[in-house]
């Protein structure tokens, strides 16, 4: 009977060792995936930072063009009168 318990304990220990090895491999894969996602996120954030400056420039140009256009319209409308 004691040999059976020792055998069952050995089998249970071996099963736990296999499960721990599997979990270690899964954690290693998740770590690689996390690293890749972090790199992609850094690239996306860098692209957004560049786009943010471009939008500011476009808005300033649009505001300047609107101001000049309204100034020209005001001059034309007052010149005729």
PDB file of N, CA, C and O in Angstrom:
ATOM      1  N   UNK A   1       0.817  -1.187   0.000  1.00  0.00           N
ATOM      2  CA  UNK A   1       0.000   0.000   0.000  1.00  0.00           C
ATOM      3  C   UNK A   1       0.871   1.265   0.000  1.00  0.00           C
ATOM      4  O   UNK A   1       0.538   2.267  -0.633  1.00  0.00           O
ATOM      5  N   UNK A   2       1.992   1.191   0.726  1.00  0.00           N
ATOM      6  CA  UNK A   2       2.876   2.352   0.778  1.00  0.00           C
ATOM      7  C   UNK A   2       3.549   2.585  -0.577  1.00  0.00           C
ATOM      8  O   UNK A   2       3.825   3.727  -0.945  1.00  0.00           O
ATOM      9  N   UNK A   3       3.805   1.541  -1.294  1.00  0.00           N
ATOM     10  CA  UNK A   3       4.396   1.668  -2.625  1.00  0.00           C
ATOM     11  C   UNK A   3       3.416   2.331  -3.587  1.00  0.00           C
ATOM     12  O   UNK A   3       3.824   3.093  -4.463  1.00  0.00           O
ATOM     13  N   UNK A   4       2.130   2.045  -3.427  1.00  0.00           N
ATOM     14  CA  UNK A   4       1.108   2.648  -4.274  1.00  0.00           C
ATOM     15  C   UNK A   4       1.027   4.153  -4.024  1.00  0.00           C
ATOM     16  O   UNK A   4       0.919   4.944  -4.962  1.00  0.00           O
ATOM     17  N   UNK A   5       1.081   4.537  -2.752  1.00  0.00           N
ATOM     18  CA  UNK A   5       1.030   5.972  -2.407  1.00  0.00           C
ATOM     19  C   UNK A   5       2.275   6.671  -2.938  1.00  0.00           C
ATOM     20  O   UNK A   5       2.178   7.780  -3.465  1.00  0.00           O
ATOM     21  N   UNK A   6       3.429   6.050  -2.812  1.00  0.00           N
ATOM     22  CA  UNK A   6       4.670   6.633  -3.323  1.00  0.00           C
ATOM     23  C   UNK A   6       4.607   6.758  -4.840  1.00  0.00           C
ATOM     24  O   UNK A   6       5.055   7.760  -5.398  1.00  0.00           O
ATOM     25  N   UNK A   7       4.063   5.765  -5.500  1.00  0.00           N
ATOM     26  CA  UNK A   7       3.922   5.803  -6.957  1.00  0.00           C
ATOM     27  C   UNK A   7       2.954   6.905  -7.374  1.00  0.00           C
ATOM     28  O   UNK A   7       3.218   7.640  -8.325  1.00  0.00           O
ATOM     29  N   UNK A   8       1.838   7.017  -6.664  1.00  0.00           N
ATOM     30  CA  UNK A   8       0.863   8.071  -6.989  1.00  0.00           C
ATOM     31  C   UNK A   8       1.460   9.453  -6.765  1.00  0.00           C
ATOM     32  O   UNK A   8       1.229  10.373  -7.549  1.00  0.00           O
ATOM     33  N   UNK A   9       2.237   9.594  -5.676  1.00  0.00           N
ATOM     34  CA  UNK A   9       2.891  10.881  -5.417  1.00  0.00           C
ATOM     35  C   UNK A   9       3.912  11.214  -6.503  1.00  0.00           C
ATOM     36  O   UNK A   9       4.041  12.368  -6.912  1.00  0.00           O
ATOM     37  N   UNK A  10       4.636  10.190  -6.966  1.00  0.00           N
ATOM     38  CA  UNK A  10       5.615  10.404  -8.038  1.00  0.00           C
ATOM     39  C   UNK A  10       4.921  10.815  -9.338  1.00  0.00           C
ATOM     40  O   UNK A  10       5.395  11.698 -10.052  1.00  0.00           O
ATOM     41  N   UNK A  11       3.805  10.171  -9.631  1.00  0.00           N
ATOM     42  CA  UNK A  11       3.047  10.512 -10.843  1.00  0.00           C
ATOM     43  C   UNK A  11       2.489  11.925 -10.737  1.00  0.00           C
ATOM     44  O   UNK A  11       2.547  12.690 -11.699  1.00  0.00           O
ATOM     45  N   UNK A  12       1.948  12.275  -9.570  1.00  0.00           N
ATOM     46  CA  UNK A  12       1.402  13.622  -9.375  1.00  0.00           C
ATOM     47  C   UNK A  12       2.506  14.666  -9.487  1.00  0.00           C
ATOM     48  O   UNK A  12       2.295  15.731 -10.068  1.00  0.00           O
ATOM     49  N   UNK A  13       3.680  14.371  -8.935  1.00  0.00           N
ATOM     50  CA  UNK A  13       4.809  15.297  -9.020  1.00  0.00           C
ATOM     51  C   UNK A  13       5.262  15.475 -10.469  1.00  0.00           C
ATOM     52  O   UNK A  13       5.568  16.590 -10.891  1.00  0.00           O
ATOM     53  N   UNK A  14       5.306  14.394 -11.221  1.00  0.00           N
ATOM     54  CA  UNK A  14       5.694  14.478 -12.631  1.00  0.00           C
ATOM     55  C   UNK A  14       4.674  15.294 -13.418  1.00  0.00           C
ATOM     56  O   UNK A  14       5.050  16.082 -14.286  1.00  0.00           O
ATOM     57  N   UNK A  15       3.386  15.114 -13.124  1.00  0.00           N
ATOM     58  CA  UNK A  15       2.343  15.882 -13.810  1.00  0.00           C
ATOM     59  C   UNK A  15       2.482  17.367 -13.494  1.00  0.00           C
ATOM     60  O   UNK A  15       2.319  18.214 -14.372  1.00  0.00           O
ATOM     61  N   UNK A  16       2.784  17.673 -12.242  1.00  0.00           N
ATOM     62  CA  UNK A  16       2.977  19.079 -11.867  1.00  0.00           C
ATOM     63  C   UNK A  16       4.205  19.676 -12.556  1.00  0.00           C
ATOM     64  O   UNK A  16       4.187  20.838 -12.961  1.00  0.00           O
ATOM     65  N   UNK A  17       5.262  18.888 -12.687  1.00  0.00           N
ATOM     66  CA  UNK A  17       6.453  19.381 -13.363  1.00  0.00           C
ATOM     67  C   UNK A  17       6.176  19.672 -14.834  1.00  0.00           C
ATOM     68  O   UNK A  17       6.662  20.662 -15.382  1.00  0.00           O
ATOM     69  N   UNK A  18       5.394  18.807 -15.466  1.00  0.00           N
ATOM     70  CA  UNK A  18       5.026  19.039 -16.864  1.00  0.00           C
ATOM     71  C   UNK A  18       4.167  20.292 -16.976  1.00  0.00           C
ATOM     72  O   UNK A  18       4.357  21.095 -17.890  1.00  0.00           O
ATOM     73  N   UNK A  19       3.233  20.463 -16.065  1.00  0.00           N
ATOM     74  CA  UNK A  19       2.357  21.637 -16.097  1.00  0.00           C
ATOM     75  C   UNK A  19       3.152  22.919 -15.857  1.00  0.00           C
ATOM     76  O   UNK A  19       2.896  23.932 -16.507  1.00  0.00           O
ATOM     77  N   UNK A  20       4.106  22.886 -14.938  1.00  0.00           N
ATOM     78  CA  UNK A  20       4.949  24.064 -14.691  1.00  0.00           C
ATOM     79  C   UNK A  20       5.784  24.384 -15.923  1.00  0.00           C
ATOM     80  O   UNK A  20       5.946  25.553 -16.271  1.00  0.00           O
ATOM     81  N   UNK A  21       6.315  23.366 -16.584  1.00  0.00           N
ATOM     82  CA  UNK A  21       7.100  23.594 -17.808  1.00  0.00           C
ATOM     83  C   UNK A  21       6.230  24.223 -18.887  1.00  0.00           C
ATOM     84  O   UNK A  21       6.668  25.137 -19.586  1.00  0.00           O
ATOM     85  N   UNK A  22       5.001  23.739 -19.025  1.00  0.00           N
ATOM     86  CA  UNK A  22       4.077  24.310 -20.007  1.00  0.00           C
ATOM     87  C   UNK A  22       3.771  25.766 -19.671  1.00  0.00           C
ATOM     88  O   UNK A  22       3.758  26.621 -20.557  1.00  0.00           O
ATOM     89  N   UNK A  23       3.523  26.049 -18.392  1.00  0.00           N
ATOM     90  CA  UNK A  23       3.212  27.421 -17.986  1.00  0.00           C
ATOM     91  C   UNK A  23       4.403  28.350 -18.198  1.00  0.00           C
ATOM     92  O   UNK A  23       4.223  29.510 -18.568  1.00  0.00           O
ATOM     93  N   UNK A  24       5.612  27.855 -17.969  1.00  0.00           N
ATOM     94  CA  UNK A  24       6.812  28.667 -18.226  1.00  0.00           C
ATOM     95  C   UNK A  24       6.909  29.022 -19.707  1.00  0.00           C
ATOM     96  O   UNK A  24       7.224  30.159 -20.060  1.00  0.00           O
ATOM     97  N   UNK A  25       6.639  28.052 -20.564  1.00  0.00           N
ATOM     98  CA  UNK A  25       6.681  28.304 -22.005  1.00  0.00           C
ATOM     99  C   UNK A  25       5.593  29.295 -22.407  1.00  0.00           C
ATOM    100  O   UNK A  25       5.827  30.164 -23.246  1.00  0.00           O
ATOM    101  N   UNK A  26       4.412  29.172 -21.817  1.00  0.00           N
ATOM    102  CA  UNK A  26       3.312  30.089 -22.135  1.00  0.00           C
ATOM    103  C   UNK A  26       3.653  31.509 -21.691  1.00  0.00           C
ATOM    104  O   UNK A  26       3.363  32.468 -22.406  1.00  0.00           O
ATOM    105  N   UNK A  27       4.265  31.649 -20.524  1.00  0.00           N
ATOM    106  CA  UNK A  27       4.655  32.977 -20.037  1.00  0.00           C
ATOM    107  C   UNK A  27       5.734  33.565 -20.943  1.00  0.00           C
ATOM    108  O   UNK A  27       5.725  34.766 -21.213  1.00  0.00           O
ATOM    109  N   UNK A  28       6.647  32.748 -21.407  1.00  0.00           N
ATOM    110  CA  UNK A  28       7.691  33.240 -22.318  1.00  0.00           C
ATOM    111  C   UNK A  28       7.073  33.735 -23.621  1.00  0.00           C
ATOM    112  O   UNK A  28       7.483  34.770 -24.147  1.00  0.00           O
ATOM    113  N   UNK A  29       6.081  32.996 -24.151  1.00  0.00           N
ATOM    114  CA  UNK A  29       5.400  33.439 -25.375  1.00  0.00           C
ATOM    115  C   UNK A  29       4.654  34.750 -25.137  1.00  0.00           C
ATOM    116  O   UNK A  29       4.692  35.655 -25.972  1.00  0.00           O
ATOM    117  N   UNK A  30       3.981  34.845 -24.001  1.00  0.00           N
ATOM    118  CA  UNK A  30       3.261  36.078 -23.685  1.00  0.00           C
ATOM    119  C   UNK A  30       4.212  37.255 -23.539  1.00  0.00           C
ATOM    120  O   UNK A  30       3.877  38.377 -23.920  1.00  0.00           O
ATOM    121  N   UNK A  31       5.380  37.008 -22.997  1.00  0.00           N
ATOM    122  CA  UNK A  31       6.381  38.066 -22.856  1.00  0.00           C
ATOM    123  C   UNK A  31       6.835  38.561 -24.227  1.00  0.00           C
ATOM    124  O   UNK A  31       6.994  39.764 -24.433  1.00  0.00           O
ATOM    125  N   UNK A  32       7.044  37.636 -25.164  1.00  0.00           N
ATOM    126  CA  UNK A  32       7.430  38.032 -26.528  1.00  0.00           C
ATOM    127  C   UNK A  32       6.320  38.831 -27.202  1.00  0.00           C
ATOM    128  O   UNK A  32       6.585  39.833 -27.866  1.00  0.00           O
ATOM    129  N   UNK A  33       5.080  38.384 -27.031  1.00  0.00           N
ATOM    130  CA  UNK A  33       3.943  39.100 -27.620  1.00  0.00           C
ATOM    131  C   UNK A  33       3.820  40.488 -27.011  1.00  0.00           C
ATOM    132  O   UNK A  33       3.564  41.455 -27.729  1.00  0.00           O
ATOM    133  N   UNK A  34       3.999  40.603 -25.699  1.00  0.00           N
ATOM    134  CA  UNK A  34       3.913  41.887 -25.019  1.00  0.00           C
ATOM    135  C   UNK A  34       5.002  42.840 -25.507  1.00  0.00           C
ATOM    136  O   UNK A  34       4.753  44.031 -25.697  1.00  0.00           O
ATOM    137  N   UNK A  35       6.201  42.316 -25.708  1.00  0.00           N
ATOM    138  CA  UNK A  35       7.296  43.149 -26.211  1.00  0.00           C
ATOM    139  C   UNK A  35       6.978  43.658 -27.619  1.00  0.00           C
ATOM    140  O   UNK A  35       7.206  44.829 -27.923  1.00  0.00           O
ATOM    141  N   UNK A  36       6.456  42.783 -28.471  1.00  0.00           N
ATOM    142  CA  UNK A  36       6.109  43.192 -29.835  1.00  0.00           C
ATOM    143  C   UNK A  36       4.995  44.244 -29.823  1.00  0.00           C
ATOM    144  O   UNK A  36       5.046  45.207 -30.588  1.00  0.00           O
ATOM    145  N   UNK A  37       4.007  44.067 -28.971  1.00  0.00           N
ATOM    146  CA  UNK A  37       2.915  45.034 -28.893  1.00  0.00           C
ATOM    147  C   UNK A  37       3.402  46.378 -28.365  1.00  0.00           C
ATOM    148  O   UNK A  37       2.936  47.425 -28.814  1.00  0.00           O
ATOM    149  N   UNK A  38       4.330  46.358 -27.424  1.00  0.00           N
ATOM    150  CA  UNK A  38       4.890  47.604 -26.905  1.00  0.00           C
ATOM    151  C   UNK A  38       5.644  48.360 -27.998  1.00  0.00           C
ATOM    152  O   UNK A  38       5.548  49.583 -28.096  1.00  0.00           O
ATOM    153  N   UNK A  39       6.396  47.622 -28.821  1.00  0.00           N
ATOM    154  CA  UNK A  39       7.113  48.263 -29.924  1.00  0.00           C
ATOM    155  C   UNK A  39       6.135  48.885 -30.922  1.00  0.00           C
ATOM    156  O   UNK A  39       6.347  50.004 -31.391  1.00  0.00           O
ATOM    157  N   UNK A  40       5.066  48.155 -31.243  1.00  0.00           N
ATOM    158  CA  UNK A  40       4.071  48.683 -32.168  1.00  0.00           C
ATOM    159  C   UNK A  40       3.389  49.921 -31.587  1.00  0.00           C
ATOM    160  O   UNK A  40       3.150  50.893 -32.304  1.00  0.00           O
ATOM    161  N   UNK A  41       3.080  49.889 -30.309  1.00  0.00           N
ATOM    162  CA  UNK A  41       2.439  51.033 -29.666  1.00  0.00           C
ATOM    163  C   UNK A  41       3.356  52.247 -29.682  1.00  0.00           C
ATOM    164  O   UNK A  41       2.893  53.368 -29.889  1.00  0.00           O
ATOM    165  N   UNK A  42       4.646  52.040 -29.466  1.00  0.00           N
ATOM    166  CA  UNK A  42       5.602  53.147 -29.530  1.00  0.00           C
ATOM    167  C   UNK A  42       5.628  53.765 -30.923  1.00  0.00           C
ATOM    168  O   UNK A  42       5.700  54.985 -31.067  1.00  0.00           O
ATOM    169  N   UNK A  43       5.569  52.908 -31.955  1.00  0.00           N
ATOM    170  CA  UNK A  43       5.556  53.429 -33.323  1.00  0.00           C
ATOM    171  C   UNK A  43       4.280  54.217 -33.612  1.00  0.00           C
ATOM    172  O   UNK A  43       4.325  55.253 -34.274  1.00  0.00           O
ATOM    173  N   UNK A  44       3.154  53.733 -33.120  1.00  0.00           N
ATOM    174  CA  UNK A  44       1.877  54.432 -33.327  1.00  0.00           C
ATOM    175  C   UNK A  44       1.903  55.781 -32.614  1.00  0.00           C
ATOM    176  O   UNK A  44       1.462  56.784 -33.174  1.00  0.00           O
ATOM    177  N   UNK A  45       2.415  55.813 -31.389  1.00  0.00           N
ATOM    178  CA  UNK A  45       2.484  57.074 -30.645  1.00  0.00           C
ATOM    179  C   UNK A  45       3.412  58.076 -31.327  1.00  0.00           C
ATOM    180  O   UNK A  45       3.126  59.273 -31.351  1.00  0.00           O
ATOM    181  N   UNK A  46       4.512  57.594 -31.875  1.00  0.00           N
ATOM    182  CA  UNK A  46       5.427  58.486 -32.601  1.00  0.00           C
ATOM    183  C   UNK A  46       4.739  59.055 -33.836  1.00  0.00           C
ATOM    184  O   UNK A  46       4.887  60.239 -34.139  1.00  0.00           O
ATOM    185  N   UNK A  47       3.993  58.224 -34.547  1.00  0.00           N
ATOM    186  CA  UNK A  47       3.272  58.679 -35.739  1.00  0.00           C
ATOM    187  C   UNK A  47       2.217  59.708 -35.367  1.00  0.00           C
ATOM    188  O   UNK A  47       2.037  60.695 -36.079  1.00  0.00           O
ATOM    189  N   UNK A  48       1.519  59.490 -34.260  1.00  0.00           N
ATOM    190  CA  UNK A  48       0.508  60.453 -33.821  1.00  0.00           C
ATOM    191  C   UNK A  48       1.138  61.780 -33.418  1.00  0.00           C
ATOM    192  O   UNK A  48       0.566  62.841 -33.669  1.00  0.00           O
ATOM    193  N   UNK A  49       2.308  61.727 -32.799  1.00  0.00           N
ATOM    194  CA  UNK A  49       2.994  62.961 -32.419  1.00  0.00           C
ATOM    195  C   UNK A  49       3.369  63.771 -33.659  1.00  0.00           C
ATOM    196  O   UNK A  49       3.270  64.998 -33.657  1.00  0.00           O
ATOM    197  N   UNK A  50       3.798  63.083 -34.716  1.00  0.00           N
ATOM    198  CA  UNK A  50       4.123  63.780 -35.965  1.00  0.00           C
ATOM    199  C   UNK A  50       2.863  64.362 -36.602  1.00  0.00           C
ATOM    200  O   UNK A  50       2.886  65.481 -37.114  1.00  0.00           O
ATOM    201  N   UNK A  51       1.786  63.620 -36.572  1.00  0.00           N
ATOM    202  CA  UNK A  51       0.538  64.084 -37.181  1.00  0.00           C
ATOM    203  C   UNK A  51      -0.019  65.281 -36.429  1.00  0.00           C
ATOM    204  O   UNK A  51      -0.607  66.177 -37.036  1.00  0.00           O
ATOM    205  N   UNK A  52       0.162  65.305 -35.105  1.00  0.00           N
ATOM    206  CA  UNK A  52      -0.352  66.404 -34.309  1.00  0.00           C
ATOM    207  C   UNK A  52       0.283  67.734 -34.743  1.00  0.00           C
ATOM    208  O   UNK A  52      -0.415  68.744 -34.828  1.00  0.00           O
ATOM    209  N   UNK A  53       1.572  67.747 -35.014  1.00  0.00           N
ATOM    210  CA  UNK A  53       2.244  68.949 -35.496  1.00  0.00           C
ATOM    211  C   UNK A  53       1.754  69.348 -36.880  1.00  0.00           C
ATOM    212  O   UNK A  53       1.612  70.535 -37.172  1.00  0.00           O
ATOM    213  N   UNK A  54       1.499  68.368 -37.728  1.00  0.00           N
ATOM    214  CA  UNK A  54       0.983  68.649 -39.068  1.00  0.00           C
ATOM    215  C   UNK A  54      -0.397  69.277 -39.026  1.00  0.00           C
ATOM    216  O   UNK A  54      -0.688  70.186 -39.804  1.00  0.00           O
ATOM    217  N   UNK A  55      -1.260  68.801 -38.118  1.00  0.00           N
ATOM    218  CA  UNK A  55      -2.599  69.375 -37.998  1.00  0.00           C
ATOM    219  C   UNK A  55      -2.541  70.815 -37.524  1.00  0.00           C
ATOM    220  O   UNK A  55      -3.301  71.661 -37.994  1.00  0.00           O
ATOM    221  N   UNK A  56      -1.636  71.093 -36.591  1.00  0.00           N
ATOM    222  CA  UNK A  56      -1.488  72.482 -36.122  1.00  0.00           C
ATOM    223  C   UNK A  56      -1.093  73.397 -37.273  1.00  0.00           C
ATOM    224  O   UNK A  56      -1.634  74.493 -37.420  1.00  0.00           O
ATOM    225  N   UNK A  57      -0.147  72.941 -38.087  1.00  0.00           N
ATOM    226  CA  UNK A  57       0.300  73.743 -39.224  1.00  0.00           C
ATOM    227  C   UNK A  57      -0.847  73.978 -40.206  1.00  0.00           C
ATOM    228  O   UNK A  57      -1.044  75.095 -40.683  1.00  0.00           O
ATOM    229  N   UNK A  58      -1.600  72.920 -40.504  1.00  0.00           N
ATOM    230  CA  UNK A  58      -2.733  73.074 -41.419  1.00  0.00           C
ATOM    231  C   UNK A  58      -3.794  74.022 -40.858  1.00  0.00           C
ATOM    232  O   UNK A  58      -4.368  74.815 -41.605  1.00  0.00           O
ATOM    233  N   UNK A  59      -4.054  73.948 -39.573  1.00  0.00           N
ATOM    234  CA  UNK A  59      -5.053  74.835 -38.965  1.00  0.00           C
ATOM    235  C   UNK A  59      -4.580  76.286 -38.998  1.00  0.00           C
ATOM    236  O   UNK A  59      -5.378  77.194 -39.232  1.00  0.00           O
ATOM    237  N   UNK A  60      -3.285  76.507 -38.763  1.00  0.00           N
ATOM    238  CA  UNK A  60      -2.776  77.885 -38.826  1.00  0.00           C
ATOM    239  C   UNK A  60      -2.850  78.418 -40.254  1.00  0.00           C
ATOM    240  O   UNK A  60      -3.219  79.573 -40.465  1.00  0.00           O
ATOM    241  N   UNK A  61      -2.503  77.589 -41.233  1.00  0.00           N
ATOM    242  CA  UNK A  61      -2.600  78.018 -42.627  1.00  0.00           C
ATOM    243  C   UNK A  61      -4.049  78.294 -43.020  1.00  0.00           C
ATOM    244  O   UNK A  61      -4.333  79.269 -43.716  1.00  0.00           O
ATOM    245  N   UNK A  62      -4.965  77.431 -42.572  1.00  0.00           N
ATOM    246  CA  UNK A  62      -6.383  77.639 -42.868  1.00  0.00           C
ATOM    247  C   UNK A  62      -6.905  78.914 -42.215  1.00  0.00           C
ATOM    248  O   UNK A  62      -7.673  79.653 -42.831  1.00  0.00           O
ATOM    249  N   UNK A  63      -6.500  79.177 -40.980  1.00  0.00           N
ATOM    250  CA  UNK A  63      -6.916  80.403 -40.302  1.00  0.00           C
ATOM    251  C   UNK A  63      -6.367  81.645 -40.993  1.00  0.00           C
ATOM    252  O   UNK A  63      -7.067  82.647 -41.144  1.00  0.00           O
ATOM    253  N   UNK A  64      -5.103  81.564 -41.412  1.00  0.00           N
ATOM    254  CA  UNK A  64      -4.507  82.702 -42.118  1.00  0.00           C
ATOM    255  C   UNK A  64      -5.206  82.927 -43.458  1.00  0.00           C
ATOM    256  O   UNK A  64      -5.476  84.068 -43.831  1.00  0.00           O
ATOM    257  N   UNK A  65      -5.499  81.850 -44.179  1.00  0.00           N
ATOM    258  CA  UNK A  65      -6.179  81.989 -45.468  1.00  0.00           C
ATOM    259  C   UNK A  65      -7.585  82.556 -45.278  1.00  0.00           C
ATOM    260  O   UNK A  65      -8.032  83.385 -46.070  1.00  0.00           O
ATOM    261  N   UNK A  66      -8.277  82.115 -44.239  1.00  0.00           N
ATOM    262  CA  UNK A  66      -9.613  82.656 -43.965  1.00  0.00           C
ATOM    263  C   UNK A  66      -9.562  84.136 -43.612  1.00  0.00           C
ATOM    264  O   UNK A  66     -10.415  84.913 -44.041  1.00  0.00           O
ATOM    265  N   UNK A  67      -8.564  84.523 -42.832  1.00  0.00           N
ATOM    266  CA  UNK A  67      -8.421  85.924 -42.461  1.00  0.00           C
ATOM    267  C   UNK A  67      -8.109  86.783 -43.682  1.00  0.00           C
ATOM    268  O   UNK A  67      -8.706  87.845 -43.861  1.00  0.00           O
ATOM    269  N   UNK A  68      -7.195  86.342 -44.505  1.00  0.00           N
ATOM    270  CA  UNK A  68      -6.842  87.091 -45.716  1.00  0.00           C
ATOM    271  C   UNK A  68      -8.035  87.154 -46.660  1.00  0.00           C
ATOM    272  O   UNK A  68      -8.313  88.204 -47.238  1.00  0.00           O
ATOM    273  N   UNK A  69      -8.745  86.035 -46.823  1.00  0.00           N
ATOM    274  CA  UNK A  69      -9.922  86.019 -47.701  1.00  0.00           C
ATOM    275  C   UNK A  69     -11.004  86.966 -47.218  1.00  0.00           C
ATOM    276  O   UNK A  69     -11.612  87.675 -48.020  1.00  0.00           O
ATOM    277  N   UNK A  70     -11.252  86.984 -45.905  1.00  0.00           N
ATOM    278  CA  UNK A  70     -12.282  87.901 -45.402  1.00  0.00           C
ATOM    279  C   UNK A  70     -11.822  89.354 -45.514  1.00  0.00           C
ATOM    280  O   UNK A  70     -12.635  90.252 -45.733  1.00  0.00           O
ATOM    281  N   UNK A  71     -10.508  89.583 -45.362  1.00  0.00           N
ATOM    282  CA  UNK A  71      -9.989  90.945 -45.534  1.00  0.00           C
ATOM    283  C   UNK A  71     -10.152  91.428 -46.971  1.00  0.00           C
ATOM    284  O   UNK A  71     -10.532  92.575 -47.204  1.00  0.00           O
ATOM    285  N   UNK A  72      -9.867  90.560 -47.926  1.00  0.00           N
ATOM    286  CA  UNK A  72     -10.024  90.915 -49.339  1.00  0.00           C
ATOM    287  C   UNK A  72     -11.497  91.162 -49.649  1.00  0.00           C
ATOM    288  O   UNK A  72     -11.827  92.105 -50.369  1.00  0.00           O
ATOM    289  N   UNK A  73     -12.378  90.333 -49.120  1.00  0.00           N
ATOM    290  CA  UNK A  73     -13.818  90.516 -49.330  1.00  0.00           C
ATOM    291  C   UNK A  73     -14.286  91.844 -48.752  1.00  0.00           C
ATOM    292  O   UNK A  73     -15.081  92.545 -49.377  1.00  0.00           O
ATOM    293  N   UNK A  74     -13.806  92.191 -47.577  1.00  0.00           N
ATOM    294  CA  UNK A  74     -14.171  93.466 -46.950  1.00  0.00           C
ATOM    295  C   UNK A  74     -13.680  94.634 -47.804  1.00  0.00           C
ATOM    296  O   UNK A  74     -14.406  95.605 -48.017  1.00  0.00           O
ATOM    297  N   UNK A  75     -12.417  94.531 -48.301  1.00  0.00           N
ATOM    298  CA  UNK A  75     -11.882  95.600 -49.137  1.00  0.00           C
ATOM    299  C   UNK A  75     -12.699  95.748 -50.419  1.00  0.00           C
ATOM    300  O   UNK A  75     -13.035  96.871 -50.798  1.00  0.00           O
ATOM    301  N   UNK A  76     -13.025  94.657 -51.092  1.00  0.00           N
ATOM    302  CA  UNK A  76     -13.791  94.703 -52.339  1.00  0.00           C
ATOM    303  C   UNK A  76     -15.169  95.291 -52.089  1.00  0.00           C
ATOM    304  O   UNK A  76     -15.635  96.111 -52.880  1.00  0.00           O
ATOM    305  N   UNK A  77     -15.834  94.894 -51.009  1.00  0.00           N
ATOM    306  CA  UNK A  77     -17.175  95.391 -50.743  1.00  0.00           C
ATOM    307  C   UNK A  77     -17.155  96.875 -50.363  1.00  0.00           C
ATOM    308  O   UNK A  77     -18.126  97.574 -50.655  1.00  0.00           O
ATOM    309  N   UNK A  78     -16.120  97.377 -49.741  1.00  0.00           N
ATOM    310  CA  UNK A  78     -16.048  98.795 -49.379  1.00  0.00           C
ATOM    311  C   UNK A  78     -15.476  99.656 -50.516  1.00  0.00           C
ATOM    312  O   UNK A  78     -15.679 100.870 -50.538  1.00  0.00           O
ATOM    313  N   UNK A  79     -14.782  99.044 -51.431  1.00  0.00           N
ATOM    314  CA  UNK A  79     -14.192  99.778 -52.531  1.00  0.00           C
ATOM    315  C   UNK A  79     -15.279 100.196 -53.513  1.00  0.00           C
ATOM    316  O   UNK A  79     -15.207 101.286 -54.080  1.00  0.00           O
ATOM    317  N   UNK A  80     -16.286  99.346 -53.726  1.00  0.00           N
ATOM    318  CA  UNK A  80     -17.358  99.646 -54.653  1.00  0.00           C
ATOM    319  C   UNK A  80     -18.247 100.779 -54.138  1.00  0.00           C
ATOM    320  O   UNK A  80     -18.793 101.553 -54.925  1.00  0.00           O
ATOM    321  N   UNK A  81     -18.386 100.870 -52.831  1.00  0.00           N
ATOM    322  CA  UNK A  81     -19.335 101.838 -52.278  1.00  0.00           C
ATOM    323  C   UNK A  81     -18.872 103.239 -52.332  1.00  0.00           C
ATOM    324  O   UNK A  81     -19.585 104.142 -51.896  1.00  0.00           O
TER     325      UNK A  81
END
